[in-house]
Amino acid sequence: MIPFVDYYCSCSTKDNLEGNSDESTESVTGLHLLSKKAKNYLYPLSRLYFCEDCHQIRCPSCVQDEIVSYYCPNCLFEVPTASVKSEKNRCARNCFQCPICQNTLSVVASQEPNQTSTTVTAPAGPYFLACNVCRWTSQEISMTFEKPTSLALQLQKNEEALPDTKEFDQLKEHFEKHLRVNSVPSLPTTFLSFTSSSAFSKYMGTDSSGSGGKIDDINGYEPSVQIPDDDLKLLDSMITLRNIDKVSTLTQRSTQLHDQPHELGKIHPQRIHLAIKRSKRCRTCRHILIKPEQKAQATRFKIKLVAMNYIPNITLIPKKNWPLQVNVPTQILLKFTNPLYEEMHITLATPLLKENANGRVTILCPHFTVGAYNETIEYDDEMYPRRNNNHLSLPLLVTYNYKSDEDRMDVSSGDIDADDIMDDTDDNSSLGKKSNIRLEDDKIKSYSFWCLIGLGSTD
């Protein structure tokens, strides 16, 4: 086990510890960080966010994801949301995936252009798809194209002509009338903001007693296409097969779920799946924490409220007498890096350990000051992990105070564009006004958080 520093998110304290006095006491003293339940709420600093309006750390369970845009990761073409469903979440241009190695295919002409001294002719067809990594070509499965354009449309027509696709379309038409009559009411906009299972079950329980459609009301269905059972034929062909290289792998079959061919001669290239850009909102105040640029080529963020820009980064500096030894006092250095441009006053505290505790911790300097951020950050070298059961962890309560500027910290540090500050307060204008008043009145801010420090293994 290597030393680590994980930060604790208190999102589970209100839901899981409500009404339990013993666990509530442990949450105050910090002993709950040593339990197995706390592992789901301990994260490294790089995975956490910080909400300025709530003034709280937010973990991946505290935020709500929203899709900003769809785009193809190969050609970076932005796909409208309305056409994503019709295109089956795949690129509609000439972007294909190799069925063998899952790399990008390129369109190649069968006949190279004739270059003479006077004229240069264009490459002539037919055209085929080729992989520059594994050297696979679509000619191996007798797939060629007359034109180098609109290849995705030609493959989509072949997919729609499959018996499985036709049967699925008829099933949708058969059940469409029943689903339209007995449609479930739409979920509220704040449905994803439910942080506890009790709130979700309370909402779902209100609709459970309503009059819903019964399965017996559905008319009988007769399949339009009789798909033969070729399992025995497949078994016979696999038994007589002598060359194992002609059998497709699980990864290759998983890319073609409609038929999952076991022979390499029957696999086909697939269109590349679309990728998305997501924004993240705080589930409590509904303000945006992460908002990327909508363009697929852009890599910057309009809003980026990550915890690394607000919470001090704690790192362990190893000593010569590392790893730890039983009944031998060891001095450990904690390095605090201030990400703010203001001076930070830090106070450290440890929980009161029980009599049967494995170790005892003494903080030599519980109060100190860290200077403002000076554009120089150094990271320690990574160490290789070693898994053992004899390890020691230390809960630590960190409290820091700083004097903020008149403007918001994220604007001064470049994390938020000045024109996009109020974009996330369209639906919550009152919350935006309250937060502005709070920022003007409170000049000195204070924040406390728990973190778990793993000191490594003991010999």
Residue pairs with C-beta under 8 A, 6 or more apart in sequence:
1 385
1 386
1 387
1 388
1 391
1 454
1 456
1 457
2 383
2 384
2 385
2 386
2 454
2 456
3 316
3 318
3 383
3 453
3 454
3 455
3 456
4 44
4 452
4 453
4 454
5 44
5 45
5 314
5 315
5 316
5 451
5 452
5 453
5 454
6 42
6 43
6 44
6 451
6 452
6 454
7 42
7 43
7 44
7 45
7 48
7 57
7 307
7 311
7 449
7 450
7 451
8 33
8 38
8 41
8 42
8 449
8 450
8 451
8 452
9 41
9 42
9 43
9 48
9 57
9 58
9 59
9 61
9 62
10 27
10 41
10 56
10 57
10 449
10 450
11 41
11 58
11 59
11 61
11 62
11 195
12 37
12 40
12 41
13 27
14 195
15 195
15 196
15 198
16 23
16 37
17 23
17 24
17 27
17 32
23 32
26 32
26 35
29 351
29 352
30 350
30 351
30 395
30 396
30 397
30 450
31 351
31 354
31 395
32 38
33 42
33 393
33 395
33 450
33 452
34 393
34 395
34 452
38 452
41 59
41 61
42 452
43 59
43 60
45 307
45 308
45 311
45 313
45 314
46 306
46 308
47 59
47 60
48 57
48 58
48 59
48 306
48 307
48 308
48 311
49 57
49 58
49 59
49 62
49 63
49 280
49 282
49 289
49 290
49 305
49 306
49 307
50 56
50 57
50 58
50 289
50 305
50 306
50 307
50 309
50 310
50 311
51 58
51 282
51 284
51 285
51 287
51 289
51 305
52 287
52 305
52 408
52 409
52 410
52 435
53 282
53 285
53 287
53 431
53 435
54 282
54 284
54 285
55 445
55 447
56 284
57 307
57 311
57 449
58 282
58 289
58 307
61 195
62 195
62 282
62 283
62 284
63 280
63 281
63 282
63 283
63 289
63 290
64 192
64 193
64 280
64 281
64 282
64 283
65 278
65 279
65 280
66 278
66 279
66 280
66 281
67 81
67 276
67 277
67 278
68 276
68 277
68 278
68 279
68 291
68 292
68 294
69 78
69 276
69 277
69 294
69 295
69 296
70 78
70 79
70 80
70 81
70 84
70 274
70 275
70 276
71 77
71 78
71 79
71 274
71 275
71 276
71 277
71 296
72 79
72 91
72 93
72 95
72 272
72 274
72 275
72 296
73 272
73 274
73 275
74 91
74 95
74 104
74 272
75 91
75 93
75 95
76 296
76 297
77 91
77 93
77 296
78 294
78 295
78 296
79 87
79 91
79 92
79 274
83 92
84 274
87 274
89 273
89 274
90 152
90 270
90 271
90 272
90 273
90 274
91 152
91 271
91 272
91 273
91 274
92 152
92 153
92 271
93 152
94 107
94 148
94 149
94 151
94 152
95 104
95 152
95 271
95 272
96 104
96 105
96 129
96 151
96 152
96 155
96 269
96 270
96 271
96 272
97 103
97 104
97 105
97 255
97 269
97 270
97 271
97 272
98 104
98 105
98 131
98 133
98 134
98 136
98 269
99 136
99 252
99 255
99 256
99 267
99 268
99 269
99 270
100 131
100 134
100 136
100 252
100 264
100 267
101 131
101 133
101 134
101 136
102 251
102 255
103 131
103 132
103 133
103 134
104 131
104 272
105 129
105 130
105 131
105 138
105 269
106 129
106 130
106 131
106 132
107 127
107 128
107 129
107 130
107 145
107 148
107 151
108 127
108 128
108 129
108 130
108 137
109 123
109 124
109 125
109 127
109 148
110 124
110 125
110 126
110 127
110 128
110 144
111 123
111 124
111 125
112 123
113 120
113 121
113 122
113 123
113 124
114 120
114 121
125 144
125 145
125 146
125 147
125 148
126 144
126 145
126 146
127 144
127 145
127 146
127 147
127 148
128 137
128 138
128 139
128 143
128 144
128 145
129 137
129 138
129 143
129 151
129 269
130 136
130 137
130 138
131 137
138 144
138 269
140 265
141 265
141 266
141 267
141 268
143 268
143 269
145 151
145 154
152 271
155 268
155 269
155 271
156 271
159 165
159 258
160 166
162 258
162 259
163 225
163 227
164 227
164 258
164 259
165 258
166 224
166 225
167 223
167 224
167 225
167 227
170 223
170 224
171 221
174 219
174 221
175 218
178 213
178 217
178 218
181 213
182 212
182 213
184 207
184 212
185 207
191 203
192 283
193 283
193 284
193 286
194 200
194 203
195 283
234 262
237 263
238 247
238 262
241 247
245 264
246 263
246 264
246 265
247 262
247 263
247 264
248 261
248 262
248 263
248 264
248 267
252 264
252 267
253 260
253 261
253 262
253 267
254 260
255 270
256 267
256 268
256 270
259 266
261 267
277 292
277 293
277 294
277 296
278 290
278 292
279 288
279 290
279 291
279 292
279 303
280 288
280 289
280 290
280 291
281 287
281 288
281 289
281 424
282 288
282 289
285 428
285 431
286 424
286 427
286 428
286 431
287 424
287 425
287 428
287 431
288 303
288 423
288 424
289 303
289 305
290 301
290 303
290 304
290 305
290 306
291 301
291 302
291 303
291 304
291 420
291 423
291 424
292 298
292 300
292 301
292 302
293 299
293 300
293 301
293 302
301 415
302 416
302 417
302 420
302 423
303 410
303 415
303 416
303 417
303 420
303 423
303 424
304 410
304 415
304 416
305 410
305 415
305 416
306 415
308 339
309 339
309 340
309 409
309 410
309 413
309 415
310 339
310 340
310 409
311 339
311 449
312 336
312 337
312 338
312 339
312 344
312 346
312 370
312 398
312 400
313 336
313 337
313 339
313 377
314 334
314 335
314 336
314 337
314 398
314 451
314 453
315 334
315 335
315 337
315 379
315 380
316 332
316 333
316 334
316 335
316 380
316 453
316 455
317 332
317 333
317 334
317 335
317 380
319 330
319 331
319 332
319 333
321 328
321 330
322 330
322 456
323 456
323 457
323 458
323 459
324 330
324 392
324 455
324 456
324 457
324 458
324 459
325 458
325 459
326 458
326 459
332 455
334 453
336 346
336 370
337 370
337 377
338 344
338 370
338 371
338 372
338 373
339 373
340 372
340 373
340 402
340 409
341 372
341 373
341 409
341 412
341 413
342 372
342 402
342 403
342 404
342 405
343 369
343 370
343 371
343 372
343 402
343 403
344 369
344 370
344 372
344 400
344 401
344 402
345 367
345 368
345 369
345 400
345 401
345 402
346 367
346 368
346 369
346 370
346 398
346 399
346 400
347 366
347 367
347 398
347 399
347 400
348 363
348 365
348 366
348 367
348 396
348 397
348 398
348 399
349 363
349 366
349 396
349 397
349 399
350 361
350 363
350 394
350 395
350 396
350 397
351 395
351 397
353 359
353 360
353 361
358 392
359 392
361 394
386 457
388 457
390 457
390 458
391 454
391 455
391 456
391 457
391 458
392 454
392 455
392 456
392 458
393 452
393 453
393 454
393 455
394 452
394 453
394 454
394 455
395 450
395 451
395 452
395 453
396 450
396 451
396 452
396 453
397 448
397 449
397 450
398 448
398 449
398 450
398 451
399 446
399 447
399 448
400 446
400 447
401 444
401 445
401 446
402 444
402 445
403 443
403 444
403 445
404 439
404 442
404 443
404 444
404 445
405 412
406 440
408 416
408 421
408 439
410 416
411 418
411 421
422 432
425 431
425 432
